[in-house]
Amino acid sequence: MSKKSSFNICIIGLGYVGLPLAVEFGKKYSTIGFDINNNRIQELIKFHDSTLELSKSELKQAKLLEFTSNIKTISTSNIYIVTVPTPITRNFLPDLNPLKKACRLVASVIKKNDFVIFESTVFPGATANICVPILESSGLKLNLDFSCGYSPERINPGDKTKRLKDITKVVSASNKAAEATIHDLYSSIISADIYLAESIEVAEAAKVIENTQRDINIALMNELSIIFDKLDLDTNQVLRAARSKWNFIDFKPGLVGGHCIGVDPYYLTFIAKQHGYNPKVILSGRKTNNHIPTFIAEKLLSFFKKNKQSPKFKKILILGLTFKENCPDTRNSKIFDLIDKLTDLGFIVEVMDPFIDQELEFEGFKLVNMSQKRKYDGLILAVPHLQFLKMGKYRIKSMIKRNGAFFDLKGVYSKDDSDFRL
């Protein structure tokens, strides 16, 4: 495959990763966006993206893109790009079921000279040892009948400044000819650099350590926050002073959720254990970050105990349910863990989030709208969505009863304005 005009692309999985990719390719090449969720397909056909990553006008720009949940319609493609999620199980083990299902789907339609490229985050060796055998169940053989590539996604949900085409793209392939084709394919839509990794395994490893590194650094900040709290020092003030040194790395404490940072380290530790090494630093960082909801809940309990008040029947409002600000993504949000800890302690929890449909029902708490006027015994500003910031400090604090608690987890306001911040 030497001519770019011969690219017939199928994107499998139309979430935060797959949809932006499908739209960019759909501006230049015949592209099919495939997803097993027909409701997702129907909303996209109507130019609506519930993830809020792409606007109606942006979706309409992809003139060569069509959406489908019908497997039969994708068999004319010659490039299949898999962007399905790779979550973890309740036991913190890689859950590769969505990836395996996608591989079986591709195996049912793949033809001689086709390309299969994976963007889903995996551990080093997953493409060769898990994906390729499933693809070869088609009767075709890797590097003889079809080629594989791996190009790790680097999508940052809710970020309107660092978009797909603005971020350096790592690419890799199973053979030299495929390397050139995959390089040409991505360079045709990416404005930033294309980095050619030496092997698929190198590209897989590079992806999984990107978020592992962030996770460990945030874990350090979270541990410092716990220490400084015991020393009656404000973490924000300490970090601000430390940043005055030119080589101090700028990380902040916080709740670590989402589809990547709190998940990817477990993929790396899984494969490390498979090869006889039990990681210590990585898992220690995970343990620290998973402890933060408990730390916050216990701080709120201490606030009321200090004022000789019982937490029983105290009403707490949490501002923000998503895993980060200004996006509707609740995957692995640690706010759910915080709610569980608070309810276990006897608090009654309500949540306000403009990005969450109030018709949805969640166990253990109630969703309230932005216009409600009720006052609470405590308020936790957990996710500083722009809508909350526009409300302003005085409007937010007006929802708190006299002598109630105000926890500003991300330090949006000054130290004197809140009773606690990480």
N, C-alpha and C positions, 0 to 999 in steps of 0.2 A: 504494500500500500504506500505509494509515493506521492500521490496527489491529494492535497488537502480537500479538494472538491469531492473526493470519494469517501469522506468521513460520513458515516451514518451512525449517529450516537444514540445510545440508550442509557439514561441515568436511572439506576434502580435504588429507590428510596428518596422521597422528596421532603425531607425535613430541613433542618437548619443548614445542612451541608449540601444536600442534593439539589434543592430548589435553586439557590443562586448559581450553581454550576450549570444546571439545565438552562437557565435563562441566558447566561453568557454564551453557551454553545448554540442556543437556539437563535441567536442573533446572526450567526454565520453559517451554521450547518443544519441539515435535516436532523432534528433531535426529538426523541421520545422521552418524556418523563413518566416513569412507571412507579406505581405504589400500590401495595395490596389493600390500602385503606381507601375504599371508594368514596367516602365522605371527603377525604382530602382531595381526591381527584376532582370531585364535583365543585368544590370551592375554588380550586385553581382554574378550572374551565371558566368560571365566572370572574376571574381575575381578582380573587381575594386570597390573601395569604394570612392565615390566623397566627403565624409566628411573628408577623409584623416586620420581617426582614426585608420584604420587597413590597413596593406600593403597586397600585393598580396600573399606573402608567409604566412602571418598570416591567411588569409582567407583559404588558401589551407590546413592548419593544422586541420581544422574542418572536418574530414573525414566523420562524421555521420550527417552532416548538409546539408539540401536541402532548396532551396528558392522557394517560390510560391506566386502567387496572386489568386490562385484558392481555394475557400472556401471548396470545396468538399474534397480536399486532407488533410485537417487538422482534420477531424472528428475521426481519429484513435488515436489522442493524448489523454493523460489523465491528463496532466498538461498544463494549458494555462497561460502564463505570458503576461500581458498587459503593453506595454511600449509606448503608443501613447502620443503625446504632449497634454498639458493642457494649452493653451494660455489664453489671456484675450481679451475682446472686446474693441472697441474704447472708450467705457465708463468705462473702467477699471474694468469690472466685469468678473468673471470666465466664460470661454467658455468651457463647458464640452461636446460639441457636438462630438468631436473625441472620447472621452471616452465612451459616451453613444452608439455611433455606434459600437465601439469595443465590448461593453457588449452585444449588440443585436446580433452581429456576433457569440460570444461565446455561447449565449443562443440557437442559432440555431443548435449547434453541441454538446453541453455538454451532458454527460451521467452520470449515477449513479456512485458514488465514484470518480468522477473527482475533480481536484483542480483548482481554479482560483486565481492567484496571481496578484496583481496590483503593479506596480512600478511608475506609473505616479503621479506627485505631485498634491495633492488635499487638501482641507480643512478638519479638523477633522470631521468625521461623513459621509463623502462622500461615502465611500465604503459601509457602512451599509444602508444609506438612499437613495442613488442614484443607485449604481452599483448592489447591491444584488436584489432589486425588479425587475430590468430588467432581471437578470439571472434567477430569479424564474418564469419569464413569460414562461420559458421552461416547466413548470409543476413540476420541481424538487424543493426541499426545502433545504435551507441552514442548514448544520449540521445534516441533516437527509439523504439527497441524495448526496450532494456535500459540499465541504469545500472551504473557502476563506482565503487568506492571503494578507498581505501588506508588501512590502519590498522596501522602498523608494530608488530611484536611487541616486547615488552620483558621476555621471560621470562629469569630468572636461574637456570639449572639448579642444583639442590641447595639453593637458598635457601628455607627454610621460614618466613621472616618476611615477605618481600616476594613475595606471591603475585599471581596475575593480577588479581584484583579490587582489590588494594591499590595498584596502580601507575597513575599518570595515563595515560590512553589518548588518543593522538593519532588523530583521524579526519579524513578528507577525502573528497570525492566529485566526480563528473564534472558534477553539476548541483545546483541548490539544493534541489529536491524530494528527491533522493537523499540530500543532506546531512542533511536533517531525519530521514529514515528511519534512516540509519546511526547518527546521533547517538542516536536513541531506542533502537535495537537494543543498542548497547554500554552506554548508561547504565543499561539494565535489569539488567545483571550486574556493572557496575563500581562499587565503593563510592567509589573515588577520583574525581578530576576527569576530565572529558572536555575535551580541548583541540581546538578546531576549527581546523585549518590552512586557509590561504587557497586552497590548491590541492593536487592530488595530488602534483605535483612538489615542492612545499614539504615535504610530509609524507615523501616519499621521501628528500629531502636531509637532513631533520632526523634521520632514523634512521641514515643512513650516517655522519653526522658524530659521532653520539654515541660510537660505538666507535672512530672515527678519533682523536677527542680523547683517549680513554683510552690508545690505543695509543701516541700520541706522548708523552704524559706518562710512561708506563711506560718508554718508550725512553730518555727523559732520565734517569730513575732508574737504568736499566741502564748507561748510559754513565757516570754518576757512580760507580756501583759499580766499574766497570773502572778508572776514574781513581783512586779512593780505594784500591783494592787495590794499585796501583803506588806510592801514597804511604804504604802501610802504615797506613791509617786504616780504622776499622770503619764501614761505610756506615750501619748501624743507629744507631750512636751519633751520627753526624753528622746524620742525618735527625731523630732525637729532639730534638737541640738546635735545629735549624732550625724544628721545629714549635712552638717556644715563641713564635714571631712569629704574630700573629693572622691574617695573610692568607697564610701559607705553605700551599700546596696539598698535601694529604696523599696522596702516591702512594708506592708501594714498588717496588723492583726485583723481577724475577721472570721465569719462563718464560711467554711469552704464547702460549696455544693456544686451543682451543675453536672453537665455531661462529661466533663474531662478531668479537672484537677483532682477531684475526690475519687475518681474511678481508675484512671490510667495507672497510677502506682501499683494497684493490685494486679494488673496484667504483667508488669515487670517482676513483681515479687513472686508471682505464680511460676513464671518460666525459670526464675532463678532457683526456686526450690526444686523444680523438675530436674535441674542440673546439679543438685547437691549443695546449694548454698542457701542459707537462711538469712535473708536481709535483716539488718538491725536498724539502721538509720531511717530507712524509708518507712518501715512499719511503725517505728517510734513516732515519726512525724504524723502518720495517719492516726495513731492513737491519740495524740495531742489534739489534732484538729477535730476529731470526733467527740472529744470531751468538752468542747467549748459551749455547746447548748446547755449542758449540765452546769457548767461554771456560771453562766449567765442566770439560769434559773435559781441557783443557790444564792447568788448575789441579791436577787430580788427578794427571796425569802429572808435573807439577813436584814434587808432594809426594813421590812415590816416587823421583824422580831426586835430590832433596835428601837423601834417606836412602840414596842409592846402591843403589836397587833398580830392577829392570827391571819394566815393566808386564806383560811376557809371562807369561801364565798366572795373573796376579793375579785373584782372584775378588772381584767387586764386587756388593753387594746394593743395589738401589734400592728404597726404600719409596715406592710410589705410581706408577701408570701413567696414571691419568686426567688430564684437563687441569686439574682443580681438585679441591679437597678435598670429601669427603662426597657424591660423585655418581659414577655409573658411566660417564660420558660420556668417551670417549677421542678424540673427533673433534679432529684437528689437535693432539693432545697433543705438546708439544715433548720429552717424555720419550723418544719414539721416536727423535728426532734425537739426543738425548744418548746413547742406547744405541748408535746407529750410530757416533757419534764415538768412544765408548769401545772398541767392538769393533775399529774401524779402528786404534786405538792398541795393540791386543793384549790388552786386558782381557777377562776372561770375565764376562759379566753375567747376574745373576739378578734377578728382580723379584718383589716381594710386594705384592699389592693385594687387600684384602678385597672390593672391589667388582667384581673381574674373575673370571669363571668359570675355575677352574683347568684345566678340560677344553679350553679354547681354546688353540690353538697359534699362536705368533707367531714369525716368523723372526728369528734372531739372539740369542735369549735364552730363558731358562727361567723359567716361573712356579713359585713355591714357596708353600706355605701358611703361615699364621700360626703354626703350632705347631712348625715345624722348628727344630732346635737347632744347625744348622751355624754355624761361625764363618767370617768373611770378612776379606779383606785391607783392604777398605774398605766403608763403608756411606754411602749418600746418602739422607738424608731429604728427598725431593723434593716429596711431596704430603702435607701433615699431616692425613690422615684422622683422625677422632675415635678410631678403633680404635688407631691408632699412638700418639696422645697418651695414651690410657689405659694403654698398655704402659709408659710412663714412660721417662725418660732412662736409667736404669740397666739396664733390660731391653733397650732398644735397643742400648746400648753394649756389653752383654754378648755381642752377636753379632759383635763386632769383635775380631780378633786383637790381641795386644799389639803396640803401635807401628803399628797400622793407622790408616787415615784415617776421620774422621767429618765428612762435609759436611752441614751443616744449612742447606739453601738458603734457607728462609724465616725463618731466625732464630728458631725456636721456643724455643731455649734460649739461654743467655748466651754471650757471645763466648768466654769461657774454656772452655766445654764442647765446642767444635767446632774443627776445623782450618780450616774455611772456611764462610762464609755470604755470600750476595749482599748 
